[in-house]
Amino acid sequence: MSLDATFAALADPTRRAILTRLAAGEATVTELAAPFAMTQPAISKHLKVLEGAGLVTRGQGTHRRPCRLQARPLRTAVDWLENYRGYWEESYQRLDSLLADLATSSGEDES
Amino acid sequence: MIGDGLTVSTPSDREIVLTRAFAAAPGLLFGAWTRPELLVRWYGARGWRLIDCDVDLRVGGAWRFVSQGPDGARMTQRGVYQEIQPARRLVYTERFDDQSYPGDTLVDHVFSARGGGTTLTTTIRYATPEGRDRVLAYPMARGLSEGFDRLDTLLATETDRELDP
């Protein structure tokens, strides 16, 4: 699954809320639509995006077709973001030290 | 003291936004981003350090950073300053000499004074969504071989693990 599809799916607050709800357990479209001021077709449209990104699967066979969270693409995207974040955080921690040195040496300490 | 507060977000398919609080006044932080003698003291991570740093701090002026990394590897990044508001905003283009994605990247730093410190918000806009994803997915795109090793390990782990039985 492409990283871009994952990020595009996560870019919408309603879809993030749906994923948060599904993290607590599977749910039907009716149950998912309940907290939102949205029609079921509107929620279904969001679910299609989430399904396309591999983040949600639908149960087969019954007409309820419960939605289920698929964690792996989410984990991969989060890990990639975390790796990128770690790179900058390393640099920024060195910048913290430099800024502390500069503040001390310039005598601007407001104690 | 502020430590681990860096957040990364992706508000559109071409952008990465970094937000981080620093315990220093905006002017000092701006200096750390624009004065070569300060940049060489902090810029770079995972074994990469600046060994050459040219800054022509005026709109239309060029900048050029040369970094040295593990096993003597070198990489060069350069660009042109687009907007300079000391202690408030710094905008420039960026491109790596051996870049694996097309086009110039636009880097926009906004320095906001917050309670004696500064919140730095950096918006990095890539020429294409593919370029943005490449940088996010492969720290190697910035010449970070160690990051690539870790990615390999991560991908191997992800492949082996069954998260949803």
Boltz contact constraints between the chains, C-beta under 6 A:
constraints:
  - contact:
      token1: [A, 3]
      token2: [B, 133]
      max_distance: 6.0
  - contact:
      token1: [A, 3]
      token2: [B, 137]
      max_distance: 6.0
  - contact:
      token1: [A, 4]
      token2: [B, 129]
      max_distance: 6.0
  - contact:
      token1: [A, 4]
      token2: [B, 133]
      max_distance: 6.0
  - contact:
      token1: [A, 7]
      token2: [B, 10]
      max_distance: 6.0
  - contact:
      token1: [A, 70]
      token2: [B, 164]
      max_distance: 6.0
  - contact:
      token1: [A, 71]
      token2: [B, 163]
      max_distance: 6.0
  - contact:
      token1: [A, 72]
      token2: [B, 163]
      max_distance: 6.0
  - contact:
      token1: [A, 76]
      token2: [B, 158]
      max_distance: 6.0
  - contact:
      token1: [A, 79]
      token2: [B, 154]
      max_distance: 6.0
  - contact:
      token1: [A, 80]
      token2: [B, 136]
      max_distance: 6.0
  - contact:
      token1: [A, 80]
      token2: [B, 137]
      max_distance: 6.0
  - contact:
      token1: [A, 81]
      token2: [B, 8]
      max_distance: 6.0
  - contact:
      token1: [A, 83]
      token2: [B, 139]
      max_distance: 6.0
  - contact:
      token1: [A, 84]
      token2: [B, 136]
      max_distance: 6.0
  - contact:
      token1: [A, 85]
      token2: [B, 6]
      max_distance: 6.0
  - contact:
      token1: [A, 85]
      token2: [B, 8]
      max_distance: 6.0
  - contact:
      token1: [A, 87]
      token2: [B, 45]
      max_distance: 6.0
  - contact:
      token1: [A, 87]
      token2: [B, 139]
      max_distance: 6.0
  - contact:
      token1: [A, 88]
      token2: [B, 6]
      max_distance: 6.0
  - contact:
      token1: [A, 88]
      token2: [B, 18]
      max_distance: 6.0
  - contact:
      token1: [A, 89]
      token2: [B, 6]
      max_distance: 6.0
  - contact:
      token1: [A, 90]
      token2: [B, 45]
      max_distance: 6.0
  - contact:
      token1: [A, 91]
      token2: [B, 45]
      max_distance: 6.0
  - contact:
      token1: [A, 92]
      token2: [B, 20]
      max_distance: 6.0
  - contact:
      token1: [A, 94]
      token2: [B, 42]
      max_distance: 6.0
  - contact:
      token1: [A, 95]
      token2: [B, 32]
      max_distance: 6.0
  - contact:
      token1: [A, 95]
      token2: [B, 42]
      max_distance: 6.0
  - contact:
      token1: [A, 98]
      token2: [B, 41]
      max_distance: 6.0
  - contact:
      token1: [A, 98]
      token2: [B, 42]
      max_distance: 6.0
  - contact:
      token1: [A, 99]
      token2: [B, 24]
      max_distance: 6.0
  - contact:
      token1: [A, 99]
      token2: [B, 28]
      max_distance: 6.0
  - contact:
      token1: [A, 102]
      token2: [B, 28]
      max_distance: 6.0
